[in-house]
Amino acid sequence: SDFDVLFDSPIEVGNQEIFEFNAAGVKHIVAMYGGGNYDKERLKVDMAKIVEQGTAIFGDNPNKHYTFIVHNYHNGGGGLEHLNSTVLGATRNAYGTEKGYKGFLALVAHEYFHLWNVKRLRPVALGPFDYDNENYTTNLWTAEGFTSYYENKLLIRAGATNQITFLNDIIGGLGTVINTPGSRVQSASSSSFDAWIIGYRPNENSKNSAISYYSKGEVVGLLMDLEIANATKGAKSLDDVMKAMYEEGKVKKRGYTDAEFKAMVEKISGINFTKFWAKYIDGTDEIDFAKYFAYAGIDAVGEIASPNKPYTGASLKVDRMVTVSGVSRNSPAWVQGLNVNDDILAIDGSSIADEMRNIKLPNPGLTLEALPTIAKKQVGDVVEVTVRRDGLEKKISLTLKESPNIRIKASYKADANAQQLAVRKRWMGV
């Protein structure tokens, strides 16, 4: 109908395996390329359930047809949304495992939810596009973050997960944000606006200075959802906001502003969200997750993930040398001057060759504290690290600390009251 639609329509010619299913009154085509151990009949059923649950939220499926183009790789992932199609990357032999199959359904849920959230319900800057310049918005936390959040909601409503898995997936995303130092530096709105200049150009300091609008937006969606459900005693949820904004967008024939989205949240919930916006969207306040989970009758506490274990905060990469690849903000390595690109020569006089003798490689998660000499130390001990920096040898003393990273433990209360149960039901939708 116009250039935007043409530009948004992927075209692929090949020898794909094609199968179809109908859901929400719409014909869906799945085009698989690259082979794989997928079960077509199982996928037809489970993908249809996800389609039906997404449609139930918005009350309308705007498509006459929809196509999933799936590229199966040795190790693949990710996807890109379009008005009436999506292109997905998947791992061809992962469909046969519980984790792999659930991961694929989560990707399907994410990209399908985008046919409403982003492709039709969108921030005002995201269309019509200016193809000659960057398009800046402070609302990618709703566009992408909320979509990531709704993966979990669609999966539990489609029967692909249960209440325990749903809660574990939610707290996993929450933990990622809490344990990223950059979440206390960059806000959700700033992360969105900076996507062009920072988000897709990460460096070794990104974890200290930035947070993904996907991750932070997912957490904001969780908190907002529970706040709305609690304020309305289980009568309303974020679902109602998304549906109302979608309908409003069809009338106005344009995207929403941040102020308009906030106004709709306040209209649906009946309460003021100014402090919420200041703390969690435009600010970097500590996340009071226990308060929000309590609304749904869930006990949640944070505990040190690795108690009494020595921690340096330095990550390593191994090539011809063992080199510092990252230093976490406020860690011993950060405070006492270990730098990215320092070559590690020795630990307390033990050569790096000896330290690495029993380290299995490749090891993308290798840290300085994993080296045997440090691993045997106690919190509070001092270790001498010999490094080469810009051709010069240097000795740095690190006082080992306990890692600040936390693990969230959450459980459903058996004695939850009537309002908490109503909030929980509205929140999960099951």
N, C-alpha and C positions, 0 to 999 in steps of 0.2 A: 504493500500500500504506500510505502514511502522509503526513503533511504535508510532511516533508522531501523526499520523492520528488516530490510535486506541485509544490512550490516550485522544484524543480530541473529541471522539465520545460518547456522553451520551447514555446509554442504560436503558430503563425503561419498565417494564412489568406491566400491570395493566388493569383496566377497564375504560380507558379514553374515552371521547366522541371525535370522530374524524370527522373533516370536511376538505375539500380541496378547493383550488382555484389556478388558473393559472395566472401568471403575469411575464412579461419580458421573456416569453418563458420558464419559469421554473415552475414545479409542486411544490406547497407548501402544506404541511400537518400541520394542527393545532390539537394538542392532548390536550384536556382540562381535568384536573383532579380536583376534589373537588367541582364541581357544581358551580352555579353562575347565575346571572341574565343577562348574555350576550345574544346578538342577533347574531346568527351565520351568517345570511345573511348580516347584516350590517357590521360585522367584515370582511367578505370575500371581500366586496367592498372597505372598507377603508384601510385594510391591503394591498390589491393589489395596491392601489394608492401609498402607501409609498414605496413599492417594486419598482414600475415603476420610481418614482422620484429618488430613490437612484441609480438605474441602469442608469438613464439619466446623472447623474453627471460623472460616470466613463466610460460610453459608452460600458459597458460589464458586464454581470452577469455570473460569472465563474461556477455557480452550475448547475447540471442537476436536482437536487431536493433539497428541503430545508424543515426542520421541526421545528415548534414552539412547544415546550413542555411547557404547562402553568399549574402551580400549583396555584389553587385558595384557598386562606386562609381566615380566619376571618379578618385578617389585614395583608396583604402581599405586597411585593414590591421587586424590584431588579431583576437582570438577569445576565446570564453568556453567553458569546459569544463562538461559535465554528465555524469551517470551513463551515459547511453546516447545522447548526442547532443552536438553542438557547434554554435555559431553563429560563423561566420567572416566577416571583412570582407576584401575583395580589390579590386584595381584591375582594372576590367573589361577593359581592353585591354592588360594586361601579360602575359597568358598566352602570347602569341606571341613573347615575347623569352626568351632563355635565363635571364637574371637574374630576370625576373618569374615565369616558370614555376617555377624552383627556389625562389623566395621563397614561392610558394603551397604547394608541396609541403612546405617547412620548417614552414609554419604548420599544415598538416594533420598532420605528424608530431608537432609540439608538443602540439596539442590532443588528438590521439588518445592519446598517451602518458599524458595526464592521466586517462584512464579507469581506469588503474591508479594512477599516482602523483598523488595528491591526492584523487580521488574514492573510492578504496578503500584504498590505502596512504597514510596521512595522519598528520600530527602530531596528537597527542591532543586539542589544542584545536580542531581543525577538524571538529567533528561528534561527537555531535549538536550543532547550533548553538544558541547562545543568541541569539535574534533581537532581544532587547531591549538587548544590550550588545555592545561590541567584543570580539572573540575574539583574544587575544594569543598569539603563539607565537614562539619563537626559531628555528624550523625552516623558514622559507620558503625558505631557501637550498637545502634538499633538495626542497621541494615545487615551487618554480618554477625555481630555478637548475639543478637536475639535469634537469628537463624540457627546459630550453633546451639543456643539454649533449647530451641524447639526441636532439635534432633531428638533429645532425650524424651520430650513430651510425646512426640509422635510415635516413638518406638514403644513406650510403655502402653500407650493407647491402642497400638496395633497388635499388642500381645507379643512383641519381639523381645521384651525384657520384663522383669518382674519388679516389685517394689524395692527389693534389696539392691538389685543391679542398678535401678534408676537412681537410688540415693547414693550409691558408690560412685556412679558416673558424675553426679552433681558435685559431690565433695572433692572428687579428683580435679575437676576444673577449678573449683574454689581454691584448692591447695596450690595449684599452679600460679594463680595470681598472688596469693599471700606470700609465696616463697620466691617471687621474682622481685629483687630489690627495686627495679624500675617502676613498680606499681606504686611506690611511695614518692616517686618523682614526677611521673607523667600521668595526667588525667585521661579518662576515656575520651572526652571531647578533643583534647590536644592530640592524642594518639590518632584519632580519626583525621584531623586536619593535617597532621604531619605525614600521612601515609605516602604522599608523593616524594617527600624529601628524606624520610627516615624509614618508614615501615618496610619498604622493599629494598633497602640498602643497609642491611644490618652490619655491624662491625663487632669487634670483641668487647666493646663497652655497652652494647645495646641493652643487655639484661640489667645493667645498672642505671640506665637513664630512660628506659622506655618500657611500655607494656603494650601487648597486642590488643587492638580494639576487638578482635574476636574473643579473646580470653576475658578481658575486663567487661565487655558487653554481655557475655554469657552470665557473668556474676551479677551485673546490674539487672538483667532480666529476671534472674532468680529472686533477688531482693525485692524488686518492684512487684513481681507476681505475688509473692507472699504478703507484701504490705497491702496490696489491693484486696486480696482475699480476706485478710484479717479485718481490714477497715469495713468491709461489707458483710462480715460474719459468714463468709463462704458463698455469698450470692453472686459475686463478680470476680474476675481475675484478669490477668494480662490478655487472655484470649479476647475479652470484650473490648479492650483498647485496640487491639490489632484489627478486629473486625470493623469497629467504628471508624478508625482511621482509613481503612481500605474503602469503605463506603463514602467517606468524606472526600477522598481523593478522586473517586469517580465523578462526584458532583463538581468539584473545583477544577478538575482536569489538569492538575499539576501536583507536584510533590509538596511535602509538608516542611514547615520550619520547625526548629527546635521548640520555639514557644508554643506552636500549635500542638505539637506532640505532648508537651507538658500539660497544656490546658485540657487535653482529652483524658490524660491519666487522672487529673484532679476531678474532672467531671464524672468519670466512671467510679472512682474510689470515694468521692465525697470529702476528701481531705486535701490539705495543702502539701505539695511536694517540693517546696522551695528549699528546705533544709536538705532533703534527700538529694536533690540536684547538686547542691553546693558540696555535699560530702562525697558522693559516689560518682558523679558524672563530670562536674567541673573541678572537683577536688580529689585529693588522694588520701582521704581519711582511712584509718584502720577499719576493716570490715567487721561489723558486729554480727557475725553469722549466728551465734547462739541465740540472739534475740529473735532473728527472723525464722530460724528453724523451730523455735518454741511455738510460734504461731500455729504450726501444723502438728504440734504434739511430738516433736522430735528433739531428743537430747543430743546436743553437739558440743564437743570440747576439743580444744587443740592441745596437743602434747608434743614435746620435742621428738622429732623423728628418729634421731640417733643419739640417745642420751649417753653421756660419759664417754663418747668417742672423740678422739682428736680431730680437729678440723682446721684447715688452712685457708680455704676459699680460693685455692688456685687450681685451675684445670690445666691438663697437659695434652700436647699432641706429640706424636712420635714420627719422625722422618729420619733424616740422618742424625739428628740430635733429639733429645727430649727437651721440648720447649714449652714455656708457659703460654697457653692459648687464651686464658681468661682469668680475671681476678674479680671476685665478688665484692661489692661495696661493703665497707666497714668490717671486712674479714681480717684475720691476722695478716694475710698476704697484702691486703690493701693498706692497712694501717702502717705496716712495717716496711713497705717499699718494694715488694716484689712486683716486677713489671711484665706485661705481655711482651713476648719475644725474648725474654731472658732464657738462655740455654742453661739447663740444670747440669752441673758438673758433679756435685757430691752432696750427701746428706750426713751431717756429723762426721765427715771424713770418709764415709763409705761411698765409693765411686758410683756414678749413675749406672755403669755397666753391671755392677754387682746388684744394685737395687732393682734393675729391670730383669734380672736373670729368670725370675719365676713369674713375671707378669705376662699373661697371655695376650697376644696381639692378633688382629687389631682390637683396640679397646677405646672406642669413641668417648666413653664416659670416664676416662682415666683422670684421677685427681692426684695432687701431690701427697695427700694423706694416705693414699693407697700404697705408697712405697713402703717396704717392710720396716725400715728404721723408724719412720713416723708412726706407722700403724701400731707399733709396740709401745708407743709413748702414752702418757696420761694427759688429760686436760690440765693445763697449767704448766706443763713442761716447756722448756725452751729448746728449740732445735736450730742448728746452724746450717743454712743452705748456701752452698757455693754456686755462683752463677757466672756466666760470661755475658756481659752486656756491651754491645758495640765494640767487641774485641778486647774488652778489659775484664779481668777477673774481679769478683766482688763477693764478700761474705755478708749474708743477711741473717739476723737472728729473729726467729718467729716464736712468739709465745702462743702455744696451741690453745684454742678455745673449743667450746662445744658448739656444734652447728646450730644456728638459729632457726633452721627449717623445721616446720611443724607438720605433723600428721593429724588430720581431723578424724575423730571417731564419732560416729553418729548412729543413733538407734531410735526406732519408733517406740514411743511410750505406750505401755499396755494400758495405763490408766488415763489416757488423753480424754479431755472433757468434750462435750458435744460441739462447742465452737471449734476447737482444734481439729476434730474429725471432719467437720464441715469444710474448714479451710483446706485440709489435706485432700479431701475428695475433689474439691473445685480445682485445686492446684494440679493434681495429677490427672484428673479427668477419668479416673477409674474407681 
